[in-house]
Amino acid sequence: MSKWVTVWGNATSVAERRPANYAKNITLRYPLKCAFGGDAVRLHFSNFCGTEPVTLSAVSLAPAISDREINLKDAALVTFGGKESVTIGAGEEIFSDEIPFRVKPQETVSVSVYLKDFTLMRSAVVITGPLSKGFFSVGNCVFSSVLPLERTRTTDTFYFLTGLDLFTEDCARAVICYGDSITAQSWPDYLAGLCMDAPYNKTAVIRRAASGTRILREYDCITYESYGLCGKKRFEREISSVSGADTVIIQQGINDIIHPVGTEVNPFRPMSDLPTVSELSEGIKNYVNIAKKHSLKVYTGTLLPIFGWRTYAPFRETLKDDFNEILRNFEGADGCIDFDELLRSDDDRRAFEDGFDSGDHLHPSEEAYKAMAKLAFEYISGRRK
């Protein structure tokens, strides 16, 4: 064992503003499947989007027996500077102490976090997929072997926990999937599954995605603040916090195109927010330059069909198509994963192929996400260039 590699991770974004924004006396439990093994663990927590400090009263790490159940015999207390609890300042991120903890290849470990006092539940990201699930329980259940059914609910919102690093073999690596809601859904989980199915796998897939995010803009209103941060506030911070990464797949830009509708329709979505192709290209160029500064291989991902989406218009189609053509031959990138060509209909290039539309004409179906994962796997495994 010779280096730290992030084996699980998510972005940090902004939770939707609701009247009940605070929680107290609850335990969060997240089962995380590890692509490969290691001898020690450190956890990464973020309050980057928080506007006040949050205190993690207690944190545990344990092998998972099932979704809600852990193996208490091998559980460990996670410490921070030798202390059981830690306060994370507004806008800050922290790592735990390095915890001696043996993880087997493809083992699922559960992280449990107890929030004793009133806590602003703002730094969070919503993630879905076969490997992405979470729970919350009333009370301190950090060292409860099974979360009590009558006091537990599921959640697809990941609060504060943004990464799990393993001290592992030098040949292990992480691949980052960066984007918006399409990447916040299933295809990175399916990609992780394909990697884990490969013999002697040493690749972890780390999702850095937040729904609603754009390359160039962000909202300055509580109605849409949960649509997240713009690229210049996200990209470098998110990729640089992934230990052992050597590759990033960037699939973003559709929200820049479909969000602006005009202030006469929505006061927060002026048409002046609509970017030009050159502005979008400059945004991707900045991503590529930053990724190269961090010695990462970069794959661009084309934008998907949008015909039938509620703000669809021919001018948006043209903008998307022109941007995709640039992405297919982007200077400085190591290649392009053409998700658009993969998922679009042969009969109508504006639309999804039958079976690949989730129904909203923007997000792919589960079968489409599986197809995206297979195509991405061909690139990150070196089978296609």
SEPA-266428 format. One record per residue (C-alpha): residue in three letters; x, y, z. Coordinates in nm, 4 decimals, padded with zeros to 6 digits. Layout:
N
[rec 'ALA',[X,Y,Z]]
...
This chain:
385
[rec 'MET',[00.0000,00.0000,00.0000]]
[rec 'SER',[00.1530,00.3295,-00.1033]]
[rec 'LYS',[-00.0958,00.6101,-00.1810]]
[rec 'TRP',[-00.4353,00.7621,-00.1116]]
[rec 'VAL',[-00.7082,00.7186,-00.3735]]
[rec 'THR',[-01.0655,00.8425,-00.3538]]
[rec 'VAL',[-01.2872,00.5357,-00.3886]]
[rec 'TRP',[-01.6235,00.7092,-00.3454]]
[rec 'GLY',[-01.7273,01.0706,-00.3852]]
[rec 'ASN',[-01.9944,01.3234,-00.4730]]
[rec 'ALA',[-02.0046,01.6952,-00.5395]]
[rec 'THR',[-02.1186,01.9499,-00.2836]]
[rec 'SER',[-02.4096,02.1680,-00.3876]]
[rec 'VAL',[-02.7001,02.3598,-00.2352]]
[rec 'ALA',[-03.0018,02.1875,-00.0835]]
[rec 'GLU',[-03.3415,02.3182,-00.1862]]
[rec 'ARG',[-03.4624,02.5958,00.0440]]
[rec 'ARG',[-03.7607,02.4866,00.2506]]
[rec 'PRO',[-03.9292,02.6336,00.5616]]
[rec 'ALA',[-03.7811,02.3438,00.7606]]
[rec 'ASN',[-03.4134,02.3892,00.6778]]
[rec 'TYR',[-03.2681,02.2592,01.0045]]
[rec 'ALA',[-03.2356,01.9117,01.1538]]
[rec 'LYS',[-03.1615,01.8021,01.5091]]
[rec 'ASN',[-03.0962,01.4672,01.6782]]
[rec 'ILE',[-03.0697,01.2638,01.3584]]
[rec 'THR',[-02.8255,01.0099,01.2202]]
[rec 'LEU',[-02.7344,00.9919,00.8524]]
[rec 'ARG',[-02.6129,00.6558,00.7237]]
[rec 'TYR',[-02.4609,00.6071,00.3796]]
[rec 'PRO',[-02.3538,00.2623,00.2523]]
[rec 'LEU',[-02.0638,00.3118,00.0078]]
[rec 'LYS',[-01.9368,00.0379,-00.2225]]
[rec 'CYS',[-01.5579,00.0422,-00.2613]]
[rec 'ALA',[-01.4166,-00.0607,-00.5975]]
[rec 'PHE',[-01.0947,-00.1947,-00.4463]]
[rec 'GLY',[-00.9413,-00.2539,-00.1058]]
[rec 'GLY',[-00.7100,-00.0678,00.1270]]
[rec 'ASP',[-00.5638,-00.0561,00.4770]]
[rec 'ALA',[-00.6749,00.2851,00.6009]]
[rec 'VAL',[-00.9574,00.5327,00.5443]]
[rec 'ARG',[-01.0000,00.9077,00.5626]]
[rec 'LEU',[-01.3329,01.0845,00.5107]]
[rec 'HIS',[-01.3886,01.4157,00.3365]]
[rec 'PHE',[-01.6697,01.6400,00.4630]]
[rec 'SER',[-01.7819,01.9680,00.3084]]
[rec 'ASN',[-01.9806,02.2670,00.4270]]
[rec 'PHE',[-01.8749,02.4648,00.1211]]
[rec 'CYS',[-02.2269,02.5852,00.0441]]
[rec 'GLY',[-02.3210,02.6405,00.4070]]
[rec 'THR',[-02.3862,02.9863,00.5480]]
[rec 'GLU',[-02.3141,02.8916,00.9095]]
[rec 'PRO',[-02.1010,02.6311,01.0897]]
[rec 'VAL',[-02.2208,02.2728,01.1255]]
[rec 'THR',[-02.1127,02.0272,01.3948]]
[rec 'LEU',[-02.0753,01.6554,01.3325]]
[rec 'SER',[-02.1279,01.5185,01.6830]]
[rec 'ALA',[-02.0072,01.1646,01.6087]]
[rec 'VAL',[-01.9067,00.9665,01.3007]]
[rec 'SER',[-01.8546,00.5926,01.2605]]
[rec 'LEU',[-01.7255,00.3667,00.9873]]
[rec 'ALA',[-01.8262,00.0010,00.9659]]
[rec 'PRO',[-01.8596,-00.2877,00.7204]]
[rec 'ALA',[-02.2152,-00.3000,00.5888]]
[rec 'ILE',[-02.4160,-00.6184,00.6319]]
[rec 'SER',[-02.7182,-00.4783,00.4494]]
[rec 'ASP',[-02.8451,-00.1324,00.3601]]
[rec 'ARG',[-02.9455,-00.0420,00.7176]]
[rec 'GLU',[-02.7270,-00.2886,00.9086]]
[rec 'ILE',[-02.3580,-00.2722,00.9998]]
[rec 'ASN',[-02.1053,-00.5085,01.1546]]
[rec 'LEU',[-02.0440,-00.3525,01.4953]]
[rec 'LYS',[-01.7562,-00.5895,01.5747]]
[rec 'ASP',[-01.5393,-00.4201,01.3132]]
[rec 'ALA',[-01.6805,-00.0678,01.3466]]
[rec 'ALA',[-01.4490,00.2273,01.4090]]
[rec 'LEU',[-01.4952,00.5719,01.5547]]
[rec 'VAL',[-01.3885,00.8424,01.3101]]
[rec 'THR',[-01.1909,01.1219,01.4739]]
[rec 'PHE',[-01.0856,01.4731,01.3811]]
[rec 'GLY',[-00.7613,01.5863,01.5345]]
[rec 'GLY',[-00.8100,01.3071,01.7849]]
[rec 'LYS',[-01.1557,01.4319,01.8844]]
[rec 'GLU',[-01.4922,01.2631,01.8414]]
[rec 'SER',[-01.6797,01.5688,01.7133]]
[rec 'VAL',[-01.5878,01.8450,01.4723]]
[rec 'THR',[-01.7301,02.1801,01.3672]]
[rec 'ILE',[-01.6982,02.2742,01.0000]]
[rec 'GLY',[-01.7105,02.6462,00.9325]]
[rec 'ALA',[-01.9291,02.8035,00.6666]]
[rec 'GLY',[-01.7632,02.7539,00.3287]]
[rec 'GLU',[-01.5070,02.5105,00.4663]]
[rec 'GLU',[-01.4105,02.1484,00.3976]]
[rec 'ILE',[-01.2223,01.9051,00.6197]]
[rec 'PHE',[-01.0683,01.5587,00.6224]]
[rec 'SER',[-01.0954,01.3231,00.9147]]
[rec 'ASP',[-00.7937,01.1662,01.0772]]
[rec 'GLU',[-00.6477,00.8669,00.8972]]
[rec 'ILE',[-00.8319,00.5666,01.0427]]
[rec 'PRO',[-00.6681,00.2211,01.0326]]
[rec 'PHE',[-00.9472,00.0202,00.8736]]
[rec 'ARG',[-00.9191,-00.2784,00.6422]]
[rec 'VAL',[-01.1481,-00.2608,00.3370]]
[rec 'LYS',[-01.1824,-00.5582,00.1055]]
[rec 'PRO',[-01.2227,-00.5200,-00.2727]]
[rec 'GLN',[-01.5869,-00.4416,-00.3605]]
[rec 'GLU',[-01.6839,-00.4287,00.0048]]
[rec 'THR',[-01.9592,-00.1913,00.1124]]
[rec 'VAL',[-01.8797,00.0202,00.4160]]
[rec 'SER',[-02.1290,00.2436,00.5937]]
[rec 'VAL',[-02.0566,00.5934,00.7178]]
[rec 'SER',[-02.2894,00.7072,00.9971]]
[rec 'VAL',[-02.3029,01.0722,01.1054]]
[rec 'TYR',[-02.4855,01.1986,01.4138]]
[rec 'LEU',[-02.6112,01.5586,01.4221]]
[rec 'LYS',[-02.6989,01.6294,01.7848]]
[rec 'ASP',[-02.7861,01.9991,01.7710]]
[rec 'PHE',[-02.9788,02.2121,01.5235]]
[rec 'THR',[-02.7876,02.1890,01.1958]]
[rec 'LEU',[-02.8376,02.3860,00.8752]]
[rec 'MET',[-02.8881,02.1162,00.6108]]
[rec 'ARG',[-02.7669,02.3221,00.3178]]
[rec 'SER',[-02.4458,02.1655,00.1833]]
[rec 'ALA',[-02.5859,01.8659,00.0004]]
[rec 'VAL',[-02.6329,01.6984,-00.3348]]
[rec 'VAL',[-02.9126,01.4784,-00.4691]]
[rec 'ILE',[-02.7795,01.1627,-00.6351]]
[rec 'THR',[-02.9596,00.8576,-00.7744]]
[rec 'GLY',[-02.8406,00.5257,-00.9115]]
[rec 'PRO',[-02.8047,00.1597,-00.8177]]
[rec 'LEU',[-02.5009,00.2276,-00.5965]]
[rec 'SER',[-02.6305,00.5506,-00.4426]]
[rec 'LYS',[-02.8582,00.5355,-00.1409]]
[rec 'GLY',[-02.8854,00.6809,00.2045]]
[rec 'PHE',[-03.0890,00.6751,00.5245]]
[rec 'PHE',[-03.1688,00.9006,00.8151]]
[rec 'SER',[-03.2901,00.7995,01.1592]]
[rec 'VAL',[-03.4159,00.9894,01.4601]]
[rec 'GLY',[-03.1687,00.9716,01.7479]]
[rec 'ASN',[-02.8042,00.8746,01.7856]]
[rec 'CYS',[-02.7658,00.5561,01.5803]]
[rec 'VAL',[-02.3969,00.5923,01.4939]]
[rec 'PHE',[-02.3203,00.2640,01.6692]]
[rec 'SER',[-02.6591,00.0963,01.6210]]
[rec 'SER',[-02.6164,-00.2320,01.4379]]
[rec 'VAL',[-02.9506,-00.1872,01.2603]]
[rec 'LEU',[-03.1281,00.1409,01.1989]]
[rec 'PRO',[-03.4702,00.1193,01.3693]]
[rec 'LEU',[-03.7302,00.0700,01.0972]]
[rec 'GLU',[-03.9964,00.2774,01.2706]]
[rec 'ARG',[-03.7579,00.5758,01.3055]]
[rec 'THR',[-03.5798,00.5540,00.9692]]
[rec 'ARG',[-03.6463,00.6812,00.6184]]
[rec 'THR',[-03.4521,00.6612,00.2942]]
[rec 'THR',[-03.2929,00.9649,00.1336]]
[rec 'ASP',[-03.1185,01.0308,-00.1966]]
[rec 'THR',[-02.9673,01.3516,-00.0584]]
[rec 'PHE',[-02.6058,01.3279,00.0524]]
[rec 'TYR',[-02.5350,01.5845,00.3241]]
[rec 'PHE',[-02.1802,01.6975,00.4075]]
[rec 'LEU',[-02.0071,01.3685,00.3137]]
[rec 'THR',[-01.8235,01.4252,-00.0138]]
[rec 'GLY',[-01.5473,01.1651,-00.0282]]
[rec 'LEU',[-01.3949,00.8452,00.1063]]
[rec 'ASP',[-01.0231,00.7891,00.0462]]
[rec 'LEU',[-00.8427,00.4583,00.0830]]
[rec 'PHE',[-00.4729,00.4039,00.1428]]
[rec 'THR',[-00.4160,00.1479,-00.1281]]
[rec 'GLU',[-00.1880,00.0141,-00.4003]]
[rec 'ASP',[00.0042,00.2458,-00.6275]]
[rec 'CYS',[-00.1688,00.1048,-00.9380]]
[rec 'ALA',[-00.5153,00.2143,-00.8193]]
[rec 'ARG',[-00.6759,00.5225,-00.9721]]
[rec 'ALA',[-00.9914,00.7332,-00.9814]]
[rec 'VAL',[-01.1923,00.8512,-01.2823]]
[rec 'ILE',[-01.4056,01.1628,-01.2297]]
[rec 'CYS',[-01.7472,01.2079,-01.3922]]
[rec 'TYR',[-01.8264,01.5804,-01.3886]]
[rec 'GLY',[-02.1584,01.7339,-01.4842]]
[rec 'ASP',[-02.5190,01.8178,-01.4033]]
[rec 'SER',[-02.8377,01.6161,-01.3385]]
[rec 'ILE',[-02.7661,01.3655,-01.6149]]
[rec 'THR',[-02.4406,01.2732,-01.4409]]
[rec 'ALA',[-02.6101,01.3003,-01.1001]]
[rec 'GLN',[-02.8284,01.0104,-01.2119]]
[rec 'SER',[-02.7368,00.6537,-01.2972]]
[rec 'TRP',[-02.4681,00.6285,-01.5621]]
[rec 'PRO',[-02.1644,00.6811,-01.3306]]
[rec 'ASP',[-02.2962,00.4032,-01.1036]]
[rec 'TYR',[-02.3305,00.1705,-01.4010]]
[rec 'LEU',[-01.9800,00.2695,-01.5117]]
[rec 'ALA',[-01.8502,00.1866,-01.1640]]
[rec 'GLY',[-02.0223,-00.1507,-01.1871]]
[rec 'LEU',[-01.8556,-00.2271,-01.5200]]
[rec 'CYS',[-01.5168,-00.1381,-01.3726]]
[rec 'MET',[-01.5771,-00.3647,-01.0735]]
[rec 'ASP',[-01.6784,-00.6492,-01.3046]]
[rec 'ALA',[-01.3388,-00.6302,-01.4749]]
[rec 'PRO',[-01.0732,-00.8722,-01.3431]]
[rec 'TYR',[-00.8248,-00.7209,-01.0989]]
[rec 'ASN',[-01.0030,-00.3859,-01.1103]]
[rec 'LYS',[-00.8134,-00.0870,-00.9705]]
[rec 'THR',[-01.0427,00.1901,-01.1007]]
[rec 'ALA',[-01.2903,00.3860,-00.8881]]
[rec 'VAL',[-01.5529,00.6107,-01.0472]]
[rec 'ILE',[-01.6071,00.9377,-00.8616]]
[rec 'ARG',[-01.9168,01.1413,-00.9377]]
[rec 'ARG',[-01.8873,01.5198,-00.9225]]
[rec 'ALA',[-02.2325,01.6241,-01.0427]]
[rec 'ALA',[-02.5104,01.8541,-00.9240]]
[rec 'SER',[-02.8543,01.8940,-01.0800]]
[rec 'GLY',[-02.9312,02.2208,-01.2557]]
[rec 'THR',[-02.5736,02.3413,-01.2684]]
[rec 'ARG',[-02.4426,02.5378,-01.5652]]
[rec 'ILE',[-02.0981,02.6079,-01.7023]]
[rec 'LEU',[-02.1343,02.9844,-01.7132]]
[rec 'ARG',[-02.4136,03.1013,-01.4821]]
[rec 'GLU',[-02.5775,03.0433,-01.1467]]
[rec 'TYR',[-02.8929,03.1767,-00.9832]]
[rec 'ASP',[-02.8960,03.4466,-00.7176]]
[rec 'CYS',[-03.2387,03.3715,-00.5703]]
[rec 'ILE',[-03.3781,03.1203,-00.3224]]
[rec 'THR',[-03.6178,02.9835,-00.5853]]
[rec 'TYR',[-03.3372,02.8304,-00.7882]]
[rec 'GLU',[-03.0329,02.8336,-00.5587]]
[rec 'SER',[-03.0511,02.4546,-00.5412]]
[rec 'TYR',[-02.9580,02.4557,-00.9109]]
[rec 'GLY',[-02.6069,02.4960,-00.7845]]
[rec 'LEU',[-02.2822,02.6730,-00.8508]]
[rec 'CYS',[-02.1377,02.7747,-01.1858]]
[rec 'GLY',[-01.8331,02.6045,-01.3280]]
[rec 'LYS',[-01.5733,02.8557,-01.2127]]
[rec 'LYS',[-01.6791,02.7922,-00.8506]]
[rec 'ARG',[-01.7065,02.4152,-00.8886]]
[rec 'PHE',[-01.4688,02.2592,-01.1304]]
[rec 'GLU',[-01.1186,02.3029,-00.9893]]
[rec 'ARG',[-01.2270,02.2557,-00.6277]]
[rec 'GLU',[-01.4141,01.9365,-00.7109]]
[rec 'ILE',[-01.1539,01.7680,-00.9289]]
[rec 'SER',[-00.8569,01.8677,-00.7123]]
[rec 'SER',[-01.0109,01.7023,-00.4053]]
[rec 'VAL',[-01.0167,01.3595,-00.5735]]
[rec 'SER',[-00.7042,01.1737,-00.4625]]
[rec 'GLY',[-00.5358,00.9495,-00.7189]]
[rec 'ALA',[-00.7415,01.0734,-01.0146]]
[rec 'ASP',[-00.5969,01.0447,-01.3632]]
[rec 'THR',[-00.9021,01.1095,-01.5853]]
[rec 'VAL',[-01.2075,01.3358,-01.5971]]
[rec 'ILE',[-01.5150,01.2995,-01.8195]]
[rec 'ILE',[-01.6943,01.6334,-01.8685]]
[rec 'GLN',[-02.0604,01.6229,-01.9742]]
[rec 'GLN',[-02.2184,01.9622,-01.9118]]
[rec 'GLY',[-02.3756,02.2548,-02.0922]]
[rec 'ILE',[-02.7353,02.1615,-02.1648]]
[rec 'ASN',[-02.8717,02.3728,-01.8772]]
[rec 'ASP',[-02.6916,02.6779,-02.0162]]
[rec 'ILE',[-02.8959,02.6233,-02.3328]]
[rec 'ILE',[-03.2413,02.5265,-02.2025]]
[rec 'HIS',[-03.2785,02.7477,-01.8924]]
[rec 'PRO',[-03.3155,03.1034,-02.0323]]
[rec 'VAL',[-03.6789,03.1774,-02.1260]]
[rec 'GLY',[-03.7125,03.5564,-02.0837]]
[rec 'THR',[-03.8157,03.7687,-01.7880]]
[rec 'GLU',[-04.1715,03.7998,-01.9205]]
[rec 'VAL',[-04.2002,03.4240,-01.8563]]
[rec 'ASN',[-03.9755,03.3928,-01.5501]]
[rec 'PRO',[-03.8081,03.6887,-01.3778]]
[rec 'PHE',[-03.5051,03.4780,-01.2837]]
[rec 'ARG',[-03.4366,03.3373,-01.6320]]
[rec 'PRO',[-03.3528,03.6252,-01.8681]]
[rec 'MET',[-03.2688,03.5492,-02.2283]]
[rec 'SER',[-02.9467,03.7430,-02.1741]]
[rec 'ASP',[-02.8248,03.4300,-01.9921]]
[rec 'LEU',[-02.8297,03.2357,-02.3195]]
[rec 'PRO',[-02.4654,03.1785,-02.4140]]
[rec 'THR',[-02.3075,03.1833,-02.7548]]
[rec 'VAL',[-02.1231,02.8802,-02.8884]]
[rec 'SER',[-01.7936,03.0605,-02.8364]]
[rec 'GLU',[-01.8805,03.1343,-02.4713]]
[rec 'LEU',[-01.9635,02.7686,-02.4091]]
[rec 'SER',[-01.6431,02.6665,-02.5838]]
[rec 'GLU',[-01.4424,02.9075,-02.3697]]
[rec 'GLY',[-01.6010,02.7525,-02.0606]]
[rec 'ILE',[-01.4936,02.4040,-02.1687]]
[rec 'LYS',[-01.1490,02.5369,-02.2600]]
[rec 'ASN',[-01.1107,02.6630,-01.9032]]
[rec 'TYR',[-01.2130,02.3195,-01.7725]]
[rec 'VAL',[-00.9609,02.1466,-01.9967]]
[rec 'ASN',[-00.6796,02.3838,-01.8980]]
[rec 'ILE',[-00.7512,02.3333,-01.5273]]
[rec 'ALA',[-00.7692,01.9553,-01.5692]]
[rec 'LYS',[-00.4379,01.9515,-01.7535]]
[rec 'LYS',[-00.2815,02.1613,-01.4768]]
[rec 'HIS',[-00.3783,01.8754,-01.2455]]
[rec 'SER',[-00.2299,01.6185,-01.4894]]
[rec 'LEU',[-00.5670,01.4668,-01.5814]]
[rec 'LYS',[-00.6648,01.3053,-01.9074]]
[rec 'VAL',[-00.9795,01.4804,-02.0358]]
[rec 'TYR',[-01.2731,01.3387,-02.2292]]
[rec 'THR',[-01.5516,01.5690,-02.3396]]
[rec 'GLY',[-01.9047,01.4276,-02.3604]]
[rec 'THR',[-02.1531,01.5545,-02.6184]]
[rec 'LEU',[-02.4908,01.6929,-02.5121]]
[rec 'LEU',[-02.7976,01.4721,-02.5487]]
[rec 'PRO',[-03.1218,01.5162,-02.7481]]
[rec 'ILE',[-03.3763,01.7669,-02.6161]]
[rec 'PHE',[-03.6594,01.7489,-02.8721]]
[rec 'GLY',[-03.9888,01.7635,-02.6828]]
[rec 'TRP',[-03.8438,01.9227,-02.3675]]
[rec 'ARG',[-04.0694,02.2015,-02.2385]]
[rec 'THR',[-03.8376,02.4861,-02.3467]]
[rec 'TYR',[-03.7352,02.3226,-02.6747]]
[rec 'ALA',[-03.6920,02.5588,-02.9681]]
[rec 'PRO',[-03.5074,02.5301,-03.2995]]
[rec 'PHE',[-03.2527,02.7926,-03.1946]]
[rec 'ARG',[-03.1628,02.5815,-02.8905]]
[rec 'GLU',[-03.1266,02.2761,-03.1121]]
[rec 'THR',[-02.8889,02.4655,-03.3404]]
[rec 'LEU',[-02.6836,02.5902,-03.0455]]
[rec 'LYS',[-02.6591,02.2394,-02.9013]]
[rec 'ASP',[-02.5594,02.0875,-03.2345]]
[rec 'ASP',[-02.2958,02.3522,-03.3016]]
[rec 'PHE',[-02.1502,02.3042,-02.9539]]
[rec 'ASN',[-02.1457,01.9271,-02.9982]]
[rec 'GLU',[-01.9457,01.9636,-03.3186]]
[rec 'ILE',[-01.6865,02.1648,-03.1289]]
[rec 'LEU',[-01.6761,01.9074,-02.8480]]
[rec 'ARG',[-01.6121,01.6259,-03.0951]]
[rec 'ASN',[-01.2799,01.7812,-03.1919]]
[rec 'PHE',[-01.1947,01.9928,-02.8896]]
[rec 'GLU',[-00.8343,02.1110,-02.8894]]
[rec 'GLY',[-00.6496,01.9960,-02.5789]]
[rec 'ALA',[-00.8939,01.7199,-02.4903]]
[rec 'ASP',[-00.7811,01.3583,-02.5154]]
[rec 'GLY',[-01.0994,01.2472,-02.6871]]
[rec 'CYS',[-01.4749,01.2847,-02.7100]]
[rec 'ILE',[-01.7327,01.0350,-02.5855]]
[rec 'ASP',[-02.0184,01.0903,-02.8273]]
[rec 'PHE',[-02.3207,01.0283,-02.6053]]
[rec 'ASP',[-02.5412,01.2199,-02.8498]]
[rec 'GLU',[-02.4627,00.9894,-03.1407]]
[rec 'LEU',[-02.5140,00.6894,-02.9128]]
[rec 'LEU',[-02.8605,00.7865,-02.7879]]
[rec 'ARG',[-03.0227,00.9854,-03.0694]]
[rec 'SER',[-03.2764,00.8408,-03.3096]]
[rec 'ASP',[-03.1675,00.7465,-03.6605]]
[rec 'ASP',[-03.5034,00.8683,-03.7895]]
[rec 'ASP',[-03.4964,01.2045,-03.6076]]
[rec 'ARG',[-03.1557,01.3194,-03.4884]]
[rec 'ARG',[-03.3201,01.5743,-03.2576]]
[rec 'ALA',[-03.4849,01.3057,-03.0443]]
[rec 'PHE',[-03.3879,01.0063,-02.8318]]
[rec 'GLU',[-03.3943,00.6601,-02.9848]]
[rec 'ASP',[-03.6954,00.4532,-02.8779]]
[rec 'GLY',[-03.6416,00.3268,-02.5241]]
[rec 'PHE',[-03.3735,00.5817,-02.4411]]
[rec 'ASP',[-03.6000,00.8678,-02.3256]]
[rec 'SER',[-03.6983,00.8773,-01.9570]]
[rec 'GLY',[-04.0200,01.0474,-02.0620]]
[rec 'ASP',[-03.9268,01.4111,-02.0019]]
[rec 'HIS',[-03.7290,01.4383,-02.3313]]
[rec 'LEU',[-03.4192,01.5576,-02.1473]]
[rec 'HIS',[-03.2991,01.2839,-01.9125]]
[rec 'PRO',[-03.2155,00.9374,-02.0470]]
[rec 'SER',[-03.3866,00.6167,-01.9416]]
[rec 'GLU',[-03.2106,00.3542,-01.7324]]
[rec 'GLU',[-03.1337,00.1555,-02.0479]]
[rec 'ALA',[-02.9782,00.4664,-02.1993]]
[rec 'TYR',[-02.7700,00.5236,-01.8869]]
[rec 'LYS',[-02.6419,00.1677,-01.9142]]
[rec 'ALA',[-02.5477,00.2339,-02.2766]]
[rec 'MET',[-02.3662,00.5551,-02.1769]]
[rec 'ALA',[-02.1716,00.3633,-01.9136]]
[rec 'LYS',[-02.0674,00.0960,-02.1648]]
[rec 'LEU',[-01.9434,00.3588,-02.4080]]
[rec 'ALA',[-01.7529,00.5488,-02.1384]]
[rec 'PHE',[-01.5985,00.2224,-02.0181]]
[rec 'GLU',[-01.4572,00.1614,-02.3656]]
[rec 'TYR',[-01.2640,00.4877,-02.3348]]
[rec 'ILE',[-01.1420,00.4747,-01.9755]]
[rec 'SER',[-01.0307,00.1127,-02.0182]]
[rec 'GLY',[-00.8280,00.2022,-02.3265]]
[rec 'ARG',[-01.0362,-00.0097,-02.5633]]
[rec 'ARG',[-01.1376,00.2911,-02.7678]]
[rec 'LYS',[-00.9647,00.6195,-02.8422]]
